[in-house]
Amino acid sequence: MRTNKWFLVMFVVLLSACTLEEEEPVEEEQPEHEEQIESTYEFGEFSRFEGDSPSEWMQAEPGSLYNEPNDEEKALQILREQAENDVSESQLYYQMLDLVASDYRDYHEYFEQLDDVYNDIVEASAQVREDALQMNVHVIFDAHIEAFTTSEIEPLLYEFLMDMPDDTNVSLKLLGSGRVEEPCETSVDEDSVLPFDEKEAESLHVESYDETPIAHALNSVENIFPSYDEDKPVKNVVYLIAANQDNCDGVPEEVAGELDAIVNVIGFDVEKETDEYLKAIATAGNGNYVPVTTVEELTRTIEIASIETIQLWRDWQVEWMEDERDRQMVYIDESREQQDEMVEETRLEQERLRALTDQLEEEFNLNGSMIRSNVNERAVALRNYMEETSLKFRDEAFQAGTITGN
């Protein structure tokens, strides 16, 4: 009996020992810690926010937490520590700026380059008003027509060229003039390529020759005035007055289609085949074709052509000025957009600073009204400076350029 009891006791002891060996120690679950910001924060230089110059404020580096995730929450934790240490309201204001002030440096750079933009507008506007667009008027005259008419044609062509607007370049190319050794080349009167106010009537003398190199004459139009300023817009208008087809193996229709010009054609007393031939040249050159049979009809057609060409020049001038105005308006629109962005950024900064002030005032015994006053004064000063600078630029651009509106 004793043996059994002893055996039972030993069995229980061994069983307890095994159970203790099998059980592993259970570690206590540790609570998760929220992200903590170091209690000691090293602020930057407050001097960049001092003074009363919005221009200098715009050049200052932004707050160290500006545009960071949860920037206001992080800033609030740092400022709580400062408030607990009883820093002054003035010091708290600069600490807020050092933490969350907006970045205005790109906007300041934009203001810095407005002088260059203004100078561009002045220069472009001067070009629009004084020398906006150059028009060249070329008359290609088939000298064979002289054989069928009287000397009335010479003063008629001269008057047409003299009626062109000021500073228009004009030239007279003679088909079959007898002035060149090669019959399929054209002659350009040296005086007729000068500005018209320097020409004399005798510079438009017309002579007859056997050949009619229309394609060659058209092809050489763009080379008559090689001294143009490449930056200056140029419009070419051609008047071909012909009585025959090209008989020098040229294809005038193809040349007219490739030419940077409007090619108008007047057919003088031509047969049906030549009529269709000349009409095709005008169509390819985006011009008009007018057939005439008498000197009187030719005179009237040239008079109408003079009126239409002058009107065309005016239309081009208006178009050019409108294009230039559109280009300048890009600067104006950009100025408005930049102004809106800048003003909105000052409002966002103001809201951040006021929210921090309200929270600290609620938690600590401090004078929040003084901080809010500084915040508001800074925001108003920045906005006034931004708006006045932008409006001043637009006003000066309006005064100097062809722009309308603010």
VEXDRENKE-650861 format. One record per residue (C-alpha): residue number from 1; residue in one letter; x, y, z. Coordinates in nm, 3 decimals, padded with zeros to 5 digits. Example, Ala and Ser with C-alpha at 12.3 -4.5 7.8 and 13.67 -1.06 7.14 Angstrom:
BEGIN
+-----+---+---------+---------+---------+
|   k | r |       X |       Y |       Z |
+-----+---+---------+---------+---------+
|   1 | A |  01.230 | -00.450 |  00.780 |
|   2 | S |  01.367 | -00.106 |  00.714 |
+-----+---+---------+---------+---------+
***
This chain:
BEGIN
+-----+---+---------+---------+---------+
|   k | r |       X |       Y |       Z |
+-----+---+---------+---------+---------+
|   1 | M |  00.000 |  00.000 |  00.000 |
|   2 | R |  00.282 |  00.238 |  00.089 |
|   3 | T |  00.458 |  00.138 | -00.228 |
|   4 | N |  00.157 |  00.239 | -00.435 |
|   5 | K |  00.127 |  00.577 | -00.263 |
|   6 | W |  00.494 |  00.648 | -00.317 |
|   7 | F |  00.464 |  00.552 | -00.682 |
|   8 | L |  00.161 |  00.780 | -00.724 |
|   9 | V |  00.344 |  01.077 | -00.573 |
|  10 | M |  00.644 |  01.028 | -00.798 |
|  11 | F |  00.419 |  01.004 | -01.104 |
|  12 | V |  00.251 |  01.338 | -01.024 |
|  13 | V |  00.588 |  01.510 | -00.971 |
|  14 | L |  00.725 |  01.383 | -01.303 |
|  15 | L |  00.408 |  01.482 | -01.487 |
|  16 | S |  00.427 |  01.838 | -01.350 |
|  17 | A |  00.789 |  01.870 | -01.455 |
|  18 | C |  00.712 |  01.766 | -01.813 |
|  19 | T |  00.428 |  02.012 | -01.835 |
|  20 | L |  00.654 |  02.298 | -01.723 |
|  21 | E |  00.916 |  02.208 | -01.985 |
|  22 | E |  00.663 |  02.206 | -02.269 |
|  23 | E |  00.511 |  02.546 | -02.190 |
|  24 | E |  00.696 |  02.839 | -02.355 |
|  25 | P |  00.700 |  03.177 | -02.189 |
|  26 | V |  00.438 |  03.413 | -02.337 |
|  27 | E |  00.563 |  03.765 | -02.415 |
|  28 | E |  00.334 |  04.046 | -02.322 |
|  29 | E |  00.187 |  04.230 | -02.624 |
|  30 | Q |  00.339 |  04.577 | -02.649 |
|  31 | P |  00.108 |  04.866 | -02.744 |
|  32 | E |  00.186 |  05.043 | -03.072 |
|  33 | H |  00.351 |  05.381 | -03.030 |
|  34 | E |  00.236 |  05.680 | -03.232 |
|  35 | E |  00.499 |  05.863 | -03.437 |
|  36 | Q |  00.675 |  06.100 | -03.204 |
|  37 | I |  00.854 |  06.421 | -03.298 |
|  38 | E |  01.162 |  06.505 | -03.100 |
|  39 | S |  01.078 |  06.737 | -02.819 |
|  40 | T |  01.369 |  06.965 | -02.902 |
|  41 | Y |  01.342 |  07.141 | -03.238 |
|  42 | E |  01.607 |  07.366 | -03.387 |
|  43 | F |  01.447 |  07.664 | -03.559 |
|  44 | G |  01.595 |  07.851 | -03.853 |
|  45 | E |  01.670 |  08.220 | -03.895 |
|  46 | F |  01.367 |  08.435 | -03.817 |
|  47 | S |  01.528 |  08.740 | -03.981 |
|  48 | R |  01.402 |  08.628 | -04.323 |
|  49 | F |  01.046 |  08.704 | -04.207 |
|  50 | E |  01.123 |  09.033 | -04.036 |
|  51 | G |  01.097 |  09.383 | -04.178 |
|  52 | D |  00.809 |  09.524 | -04.379 |
|  53 | S |  00.911 |  09.441 | -04.739 |
|  54 | P |  00.682 |  09.190 | -04.915 |
|  55 | S |  00.941 |  09.163 | -05.192 |
|  56 | E |  01.200 |  09.039 | -04.942 |
|  57 | W |  00.948 |  08.806 | -04.779 |
|  58 | M |  00.884 |  08.648 | -05.118 |
|  59 | Q |  01.256 |  08.569 | -05.151 |
|  60 | A |  01.270 |  08.393 | -04.814 |
|  61 | E |  01.298 |  08.017 | -04.780 |
|  62 | P |  00.964 |  07.862 | -04.684 |
|  63 | G |  00.881 |  07.693 | -04.356 |
|  64 | S |  01.070 |  07.371 | -04.290 |
|  65 | L |  00.745 |  07.169 | -04.279 |
|  66 | Y |  00.579 |  07.348 | -04.574 |
|  67 | N |  00.401 |  07.101 | -04.803 |
|  68 | E |  00.504 |  06.802 | -04.591 |
|  69 | P |  00.237 |  06.543 | -04.502 |
|  70 | N |  00.058 |  06.639 | -04.179 |
|  71 | D |  00.265 |  06.957 | -04.164 |
|  72 | E |  00.018 |  07.141 | -03.940 |
|  73 | E | -00.006 |  06.851 | -03.695 |
|  74 | K |  00.372 |  06.825 | -03.672 |
|  75 | A |  00.404 |  07.199 | -03.634 |
|  76 | L |  00.144 |  07.199 | -03.358 |
|  77 | Q |  00.339 |  06.943 | -03.155 |
|  78 | I |  00.653 |  07.155 | -03.180 |
|  79 | L |  00.468 |  07.473 | -03.091 |
|  80 | R |  00.298 |  07.311 | -02.790 |
|  81 | E |  00.638 |  07.253 | -02.637 |
|  82 | Q |  00.728 |  07.617 | -02.699 |
|  83 | A |  00.402 |  07.737 | -02.546 |
|  84 | E |  00.462 |  07.520 | -02.240 |
|  85 | N |  00.796 |  07.696 | -02.201 |
|  86 | D |  00.613 |  08.031 | -02.195 |
|  87 | V |  00.772 |  08.182 | -02.508 |
|  88 | S |  00.625 |  08.517 | -02.609 |
|  89 | E |  00.345 |  08.554 | -02.862 |
|  90 | S |  00.584 |  08.742 | -03.091 |
|  91 | Q |  00.830 |  08.452 | -03.075 |
|  92 | L |  00.553 |  08.202 | -03.141 |
|  93 | Y |  00.451 |  08.398 | -03.452 |
|  94 | Y |  00.800 |  08.372 | -03.605 |
|  95 | Q |  00.823 |  08.008 | -03.503 |
|  96 | M |  00.499 |  07.940 | -03.690 |
|  97 | L |  00.639 |  08.107 | -04.002 |
|  98 | D |  00.962 |  07.911 | -03.970 |
|  99 | L |  00.754 |  07.593 | -03.973 |
| 100 | V |  00.471 |  07.647 | -04.225 |
| 101 | A |  00.532 |  07.969 | -04.424 |
| 102 | S |  00.458 |  07.933 | -04.797 |
| 103 | D |  00.718 |  07.932 | -05.074 |
| 104 | Y |  00.690 |  08.246 | -05.290 |
| 105 | R |  01.033 |  08.234 | -05.452 |
| 106 | D |  00.912 |  08.126 | -05.799 |
| 107 | Y |  00.661 |  08.410 | -05.800 |
| 108 | H |  00.934 |  08.656 | -05.710 |
| 109 | E |  01.143 |  08.531 | -06.003 |
| 110 | Y |  00.841 |  08.585 | -06.227 |
| 111 | F |  00.818 |  08.947 | -06.112 |
| 112 | E |  01.190 |  08.992 | -06.174 |
| 113 | Q |  01.159 |  08.904 | -06.544 |
| 114 | L |  00.860 |  09.131 | -06.612 |
| 115 | D |  01.091 |  09.412 | -06.723 |
| 116 | D |  01.222 |  09.192 | -07.005 |
| 117 | V |  00.867 |  09.098 | -07.102 |
| 118 | Y |  00.767 |  09.464 | -07.105 |
| 119 | N |  01.062 |  09.551 | -07.331 |
| 120 | D |  00.959 |  09.274 | -07.571 |
| 121 | I |  00.608 |  09.417 | -07.586 |
| 122 | V |  00.739 |  09.769 | -07.651 |
| 123 | E |  00.964 |  09.646 | -07.931 |
| 124 | A |  00.694 |  09.433 | -08.091 |
| 125 | S |  00.438 |  09.712 | -08.068 |
| 126 | A |  00.676 |  09.957 | -08.233 |
| 127 | Q |  00.719 |  09.714 | -08.519 |
| 128 | V |  00.343 |  09.677 | -08.554 |
| 129 | R |  00.287 |  10.052 | -08.566 |
| 130 | E |  00.586 |  10.157 | -08.774 |
| 131 | D |  00.684 |  09.871 | -08.996 |
| 132 | A |  00.447 |  09.586 | -08.931 |
| 133 | L |  00.429 |  09.418 | -09.267 |
| 134 | Q |  00.612 |  09.447 | -09.598 |
| 135 | M |  00.415 |  09.411 | -09.918 |
| 136 | N |  00.579 |  09.356 | -10.255 |
| 137 | V |  00.380 |  09.416 | -10.571 |
| 138 | H |  00.520 |  09.269 | -10.891 |
| 139 | V |  00.386 |  09.344 | -11.236 |
| 140 | I |  00.485 |  09.098 | -11.509 |
| 141 | F |  00.391 |  09.259 | -11.836 |
| 142 | D |  00.381 |  09.088 | -12.172 |
| 143 | A |  00.543 |  09.352 | -12.391 |
| 144 | H |  00.376 |  09.203 | -12.699 |
| 145 | I |  00.059 |  09.383 | -12.590 |
| 146 | E |  00.225 |  09.711 | -12.686 |
| 147 | A |  00.203 |  09.607 | -13.049 |
| 148 | F | -00.178 |  09.604 | -13.026 |
| 149 | T | -00.227 |  09.923 | -12.825 |
| 150 | T | -00.100 |  10.274 | -12.786 |
| 151 | S |  00.143 |  10.428 | -12.538 |
| 152 | E | -00.145 |  10.457 | -12.289 |
| 153 | I | -00.027 |  10.139 | -12.118 |
| 154 | E |  00.299 |  10.291 | -11.988 |
| 155 | P |  00.139 |  10.564 | -11.771 |
| 156 | L | -00.133 |  10.317 | -11.669 |
| 157 | L |  00.119 |  10.074 | -11.521 |
| 158 | Y |  00.315 |  10.357 | -11.366 |
| 159 | E |  00.005 |  10.498 | -11.197 |
| 160 | F | -00.089 |  10.154 | -11.068 |
| 161 | L |  00.250 |  10.111 | -10.902 |
| 162 | M |  00.252 |  10.466 | -10.765 |
| 163 | D | -00.085 |  10.411 | -10.597 |
| 164 | M |  00.047 |  10.134 | -10.375 |
| 165 | P |  00.071 |  10.208 | -09.998 |
| 166 | D |  00.376 |  10.377 | -09.850 |
| 167 | D |  00.689 |  10.162 | -09.824 |
| 168 | T |  00.549 |  09.905 | -10.064 |
| 169 | N |  00.819 |  09.760 | -10.288 |
| 170 | V |  00.720 |  09.738 | -10.652 |
| 171 | S |  00.881 |  09.589 | -10.960 |
| 172 | L |  00.810 |  09.561 | -11.330 |
| 173 | K |  00.922 |  09.252 | -11.517 |
| 174 | L |  00.904 |  09.267 | -11.894 |
| 175 | L |  00.831 |  08.963 | -12.107 |
| 176 | G |  00.995 |  08.988 | -12.449 |
| 177 | S |  01.136 |  09.332 | -12.378 |
| 178 | G |  01.435 |  09.306 | -12.609 |
| 179 | R |  01.666 |  09.408 | -12.321 |
| 180 | V |  01.843 |  09.075 | -12.279 |
| 181 | E |  02.054 |  08.865 | -12.506 |
| 182 | E |  01.869 |  08.542 | -12.425 |
| 183 | P |  01.509 |  08.562 | -12.554 |
| 184 | C |  01.372 |  08.335 | -12.278 |
| 185 | E |  01.502 |  08.548 | -11.990 |
| 186 | T |  01.334 |  08.849 | -11.832 |
| 187 | S |  01.456 |  09.199 | -11.773 |
| 188 | V |  01.402 |  09.383 | -11.444 |
| 189 | D |  01.427 |  09.758 | -11.471 |
| 190 | E |  01.689 |  09.859 | -11.213 |
| 191 | D |  01.498 |  10.170 | -11.106 |
| 192 | S |  01.169 |  09.988 | -11.068 |
| 193 | V |  01.289 |  09.776 | -10.776 |
| 194 | L |  01.357 |  10.082 | -10.561 |
| 195 | P |  01.096 |  10.215 | -10.316 |
| 196 | F |  00.837 |  10.378 | -10.539 |
| 197 | D |  00.892 |  10.732 | -10.412 |
| 198 | E |  01.244 |  10.719 | -10.562 |
| 199 | K |  01.132 |  10.612 | -10.908 |
| 200 | E |  01.064 |  10.824 | -11.212 |
| 201 | A |  00.808 |  10.761 | -11.483 |
| 202 | E |  01.069 |  10.676 | -11.745 |
| 203 | S |  01.183 |  10.380 | -11.534 |
| 204 | L |  00.878 |  10.188 | -11.659 |
| 205 | H |  00.965 |  10.201 | -12.027 |
| 206 | V |  00.818 |  09.905 | -12.217 |
| 207 | E |  00.972 |  09.740 | -12.521 |
| 208 | S |  00.864 |  09.443 | -12.727 |
| 209 | Y |  01.041 |  09.113 | -12.783 |
| 210 | D |  00.951 |  08.785 | -12.949 |
| 211 | E |  00.947 |  08.537 | -12.655 |
| 212 | T |  00.714 |  08.502 | -12.353 |
| 213 | P |  00.900 |  08.331 | -12.060 |
| 214 | I |  00.611 |  08.343 | -11.808 |
| 215 | A |  00.738 |  08.057 | -11.588 |
| 216 | H |  01.085 |  08.210 | -11.564 |
| 217 | A |  00.938 |  08.547 | -11.472 |
| 218 | L |  00.720 |  08.400 | -11.197 |
| 219 | N |  01.001 |  08.187 | -11.061 |
| 220 | S |  01.230 |  08.488 | -11.013 |
| 221 | V |  00.975 |  08.704 | -10.827 |
| 222 | E |  01.090 |  08.607 | -10.477 |
| 223 | N |  01.451 |  08.701 | -10.557 |
| 224 | I |  01.388 |  09.060 | -10.659 |
| 225 | F |  01.414 |  09.203 | -10.306 |
| 226 | P |  01.686 |  08.993 | -10.138 |
| 227 | S |  01.772 |  09.252 | -09.871 |
| 228 | Y |  01.463 |  09.192 | -09.653 |
| 229 | D |  01.484 |  09.142 | -09.283 |
| 230 | E |  01.412 |  08.773 | -09.230 |
| 231 | D |  01.210 |  08.849 | -08.916 |
| 232 | K |  00.979 |  09.082 | -09.103 |
| 233 | P |  00.652 |  08.942 | -09.241 |
| 234 | V |  00.635 |  08.973 | -09.619 |
| 235 | K |  00.343 |  08.942 | -09.859 |
| 236 | N |  00.392 |  08.913 | -10.234 |
| 237 | V |  00.126 |  09.006 | -10.488 |
| 238 | V |  00.182 |  08.937 | -10.857 |
| 239 | Y | -00.009 |  09.075 | -11.153 |
| 240 | L |  00.061 |  08.890 | -11.475 |
| 241 | I | -00.070 |  09.077 | -11.778 |
| 242 | A | -00.029 |  08.845 | -12.075 |
| 243 | A | -00.147 |  08.798 | -12.431 |
| 244 | N |  00.026 |  08.466 | -12.497 |
| 245 | Q |  00.123 |  08.135 | -12.344 |
| 246 | D |  00.473 |  08.056 | -12.222 |
| 247 | N |  00.680 |  07.956 | -12.525 |
| 248 | C |  01.006 |  07.887 | -12.342 |
| 249 | D |  00.930 |  07.532 | -12.224 |
| 250 | G |  00.817 |  07.652 | -11.881 |
| 251 | V |  00.512 |  07.537 | -11.683 |
| 252 | P |  00.373 |  07.857 | -11.523 |
| 253 | E |  00.085 |  07.677 | -11.352 |
| 254 | E |  00.327 |  07.464 | -11.147 |
| 255 | V |  00.546 |  07.764 | -11.062 |
| 256 | A |  00.246 |  07.970 | -10.950 |
| 257 | G |  00.133 |  07.686 | -10.722 |
| 258 | E |  00.472 |  07.674 | -10.548 |
| 259 | L |  00.522 |  08.050 | -10.526 |
| 260 | D |  00.479 |  08.226 | -10.191 |
| 261 | A |  00.256 |  08.487 | -10.350 |
| 262 | I | -00.091 |  08.563 | -10.475 |
| 263 | V | -00.081 |  08.545 | -10.854 |
| 264 | N | -00.348 |  08.744 | -11.036 |
| 265 | V | -00.371 |  08.718 | -11.413 |
| 266 | I | -00.517 |  08.952 | -11.673 |
| 267 | G | -00.554 |  08.800 | -12.019 |
| 268 | F | -00.550 |  09.056 | -12.299 |
| 269 | D | -00.746 |  08.969 | -12.613 |
| 270 | V | -00.669 |  08.595 | -12.593 |
| 271 | E | -00.826 |  08.296 | -12.764 |
| 272 | K | -01.012 |  08.024 | -12.573 |
| 273 | E | -00.713 |  07.793 | -12.535 |
| 274 | T | -00.490 |  08.069 | -12.399 |
| 275 | D | -00.777 |  08.192 | -12.185 |
| 276 | E | -00.798 |  07.852 | -12.010 |
| 277 | Y | -00.418 |  07.840 | -11.987 |
| 278 | L | -00.394 |  08.176 | -11.808 |
| 279 | K | -00.694 |  08.100 | -11.587 |
| 280 | A | -00.519 |  07.785 | -11.461 |
| 281 | I | -00.216 |  07.994 | -11.361 |
| 282 | A | -00.434 |  08.227 | -11.151 |
| 283 | T | -00.613 |  07.934 | -10.989 |
| 284 | A | -00.285 |  07.767 | -10.895 |
| 285 | G | -00.158 |  08.098 | -10.753 |
| 286 | N | -00.472 |  08.155 | -10.540 |
| 287 | G | -00.547 |  08.466 | -10.744 |
| 288 | N | -00.811 |  08.599 | -10.980 |
| 289 | Y | -00.828 |  08.579 | -11.357 |
| 290 | V | -00.985 |  08.858 | -11.562 |
| 291 | P | -01.001 |  08.848 | -11.944 |
| 292 | V | -01.011 |  09.180 | -12.131 |
| 293 | T | -01.022 |  09.266 | -12.500 |
| 294 | T | -00.965 |  09.642 | -12.518 |
| 295 | V | -00.738 |  09.903 | -12.366 |
| 296 | E | -01.041 |  10.055 | -12.193 |
| 297 | E | -01.124 |  09.723 | -12.027 |
| 298 | L | -00.760 |  09.676 | -11.933 |
| 299 | T | -00.751 |  10.025 | -11.782 |
| 300 | R | -01.062 |  09.962 | -11.577 |
| 301 | T | -00.935 |  09.622 | -11.461 |
| 302 | I | -00.603 |  09.769 | -11.348 |
| 303 | E | -00.785 |  10.048 | -11.160 |
| 304 | I | -00.996 |  09.789 | -10.979 |
| 305 | A | -00.682 |  09.584 | -10.911 |
| 306 | S | -00.524 |  09.889 | -10.750 |
| 307 | I | -00.819 |  09.935 | -10.513 |
| 308 | E | -00.830 |  09.564 | -10.428 |
| 309 | T | -00.456 |  09.547 | -10.364 |
| 310 | I | -00.465 |  09.844 | -10.129 |
| 311 | Q | -00.756 |  09.687 | -09.942 |
| 312 | L | -00.568 |  09.358 | -09.928 |
| 313 | W | -00.272 |  09.539 | -09.773 |
| 314 | R | -00.501 |  09.693 | -09.511 |
| 315 | D | -00.656 |  09.355 | -09.432 |
| 316 | W | -00.311 |  09.203 | -09.391 |
| 317 | Q | -00.207 |  09.485 | -09.161 |
| 318 | V | -00.513 |  09.430 | -08.942 |
| 319 | E | -00.452 |  09.055 | -08.941 |
| 320 | W | -00.088 |  09.106 | -08.848 |
| 321 | M | -00.177 |  09.347 | -08.569 |
| 322 | E | -00.437 |  09.106 | -08.433 |
| 323 | D | -00.185 |  08.821 | -08.439 |
| 324 | E |  00.065 |  09.039 | -08.256 |
| 325 | R | -00.201 |  09.141 | -08.007 |
| 326 | D | -00.282 |  08.775 | -07.945 |
| 327 | R |  00.086 |  08.705 | -07.885 |
| 328 | Q |  00.109 |  08.992 | -07.638 |
| 329 | M | -00.212 |  08.883 | -07.467 |
| 330 | V | -00.035 |  08.560 | -07.371 |
| 331 | Y |  00.181 |  08.771 | -07.138 |
| 332 | I | -00.124 |  08.950 | -07.002 |
| 333 | D | -00.315 |  08.628 | -06.939 |
| 334 | E | -00.011 |  08.475 | -06.772 |
| 335 | S |  00.013 |  08.781 | -06.546 |
| 336 | R | -00.347 |  08.735 | -06.436 |
| 337 | E | -00.296 |  08.362 | -06.374 |
| 338 | Q |  00.019 |  08.423 | -06.171 |
| 339 | Q | -00.157 |  08.690 | -05.968 |
| 340 | D | -00.446 |  08.456 | -05.889 |
| 341 | E | -00.207 |  08.177 | -05.785 |
| 342 | M | -00.003 |  08.408 | -05.564 |
| 343 | V | -00.307 |  08.553 | -05.389 |
| 344 | E | -00.450 |  08.207 | -05.330 |
| 345 | E | -00.119 |  08.094 | -05.176 |
| 346 | T | -00.126 |  08.385 | -04.930 |
| 347 | R | -00.478 |  08.282 | -04.826 |
| 348 | L | -00.370 |  07.922 | -04.767 |
| 349 | E | -00.076 |  08.039 | -04.557 |
| 350 | Q | -00.303 |  08.272 | -04.362 |
| 351 | E | -00.545 |  07.988 | -04.289 |
| 352 | R | -00.266 |  07.759 | -04.165 |
| 353 | L | -00.125 |  08.023 | -03.933 |
| 354 | R | -00.467 |  08.117 | -03.795 |
| 355 | A | -00.557 |  07.750 | -03.735 |
| 356 | L | -00.236 |  07.698 | -03.536 |
| 357 | T | -00.301 |  08.016 | -03.340 |
| 358 | D | -00.659 |  07.915 | -03.256 |
| 359 | Q | -00.549 |  07.572 | -03.135 |
| 360 | L | -00.269 |  07.706 | -02.917 |
| 361 | E | -00.495 |  07.974 | -02.774 |
| 362 | E | -00.747 |  07.707 | -02.681 |
| 363 | E | -00.486 |  07.491 | -02.506 |
| 364 | F | -00.269 |  07.758 | -02.345 |
| 365 | N | -00.309 |  08.092 | -02.179 |
| 366 | L | -00.174 |  08.315 | -02.457 |
| 367 | N | -00.280 |  08.626 | -02.646 |
| 368 | G | -00.390 |  08.484 | -02.981 |
| 369 | S | -00.527 |  08.815 | -03.107 |
| 370 | M | -00.176 |  08.961 | -03.131 |
| 371 | I | -00.055 |  08.665 | -03.340 |
| 372 | R | -00.363 |  08.680 | -03.564 |
| 373 | S | -00.304 |  09.051 | -03.618 |
| 374 | N |  00.051 |  08.982 | -03.739 |
| 375 | V | -00.074 |  08.699 | -03.961 |
| 376 | N | -00.338 |  08.921 | -04.120 |
| 377 | E | -00.100 |  09.213 | -04.173 |
| 378 | R |  00.149 |  08.986 | -04.348 |
| 379 | A | -00.119 |  08.835 | -04.573 |
| 380 | V | -00.264 |  09.174 | -04.670 |
| 381 | A |  00.081 |  09.322 | -04.739 |
| 382 | L |  00.175 |  09.029 | -04.963 |
| 383 | R | -00.152 |  09.040 | -05.155 |
| 384 | N | -00.136 |  09.416 | -05.207 |
| 385 | Y |  00.220 |  09.394 | -05.336 |
| 386 | M |  00.138 |  09.106 | -05.572 |
| 387 | E | -00.175 |  09.271 | -05.709 |
| 388 | E | -00.017 |  09.615 | -05.749 |
| 389 | T |  00.290 |  09.474 | -05.924 |
| 390 | S |  00.079 |  09.265 | -06.162 |
| 391 | L | -00.162 |  09.549 | -06.240 |
| 392 | K |  00.125 |  09.793 | -06.294 |
| 393 | F |  00.278 |  09.557 | -06.550 |
| 394 | R | -00.050 |  09.516 | -06.737 |
| 395 | D | -00.115 |  09.890 | -06.734 |
| 396 | E |  00.231 |  09.968 | -06.872 |
| 397 | A |  00.192 |  09.698 | -07.135 |
| 398 | F | -00.138 |  09.856 | -07.238 |
| 399 | Q |  00.019 |  10.201 | -07.262 |
| 400 | A |  00.318 |  10.079 | -07.462 |
| 401 | G |  00.159 |  09.818 | -07.683 |
| 402 | T | -00.140 |  09.747 | -07.898 |
| 403 | I | -00.315 |  09.568 | -07.614 |
| 404 | T | -00.657 |  09.664 | -07.484 |
| 405 | G | -00.804 |  09.594 | -07.142 |
| 406 | N | -00.648 |  09.523 | -06.803 |
+-----+---+---------+---------+---------+
***
